[in-house]
Amino acid sequence: MENGKKIAECITFIGKKTYGVLRDLCSPVAPSTKTFKELCDLLTTHYKAKRLEMGESYHVKETNQELSESIANYSTLLRDAATCNIGEYLGKALRGQVISVLRHNSIKKKINR
């Protein structure tokens, strides 16, 4: 199916409200100047569910160090889990989480001196 026909069918299928969103996303050009794939990408990106900071913070708090897991590996796991928007506070938050779940009491004692 040619690009123009795909776009016409897509616009008919999505309805007025979604077409209005699509038109705004394409602004200042018309949606008809885009390829079908570009239109799909615009809509997919716009409607993609956004992660909630509170949920992401909870996920980080619930990430625990396994018994055989090194602190370095756990720290990397936490950093990967921390997609919440905490900016410059990220380092301190991760450090606090690592310290709070440490499994080795000897290391906790050294930190608390």
Secondary structure, DSSP 8 states (H G I E B T S, - for coil): --HHHHHHHHHHHHHHHHHHHHHHHHTTS-GGGS-HHHHHHHHHHHHS----HHHHHHHHHT----TT--HHHHHHHHHHH--SS-GGGHHHHHHHHHHHH-S-HHHHHHHT-
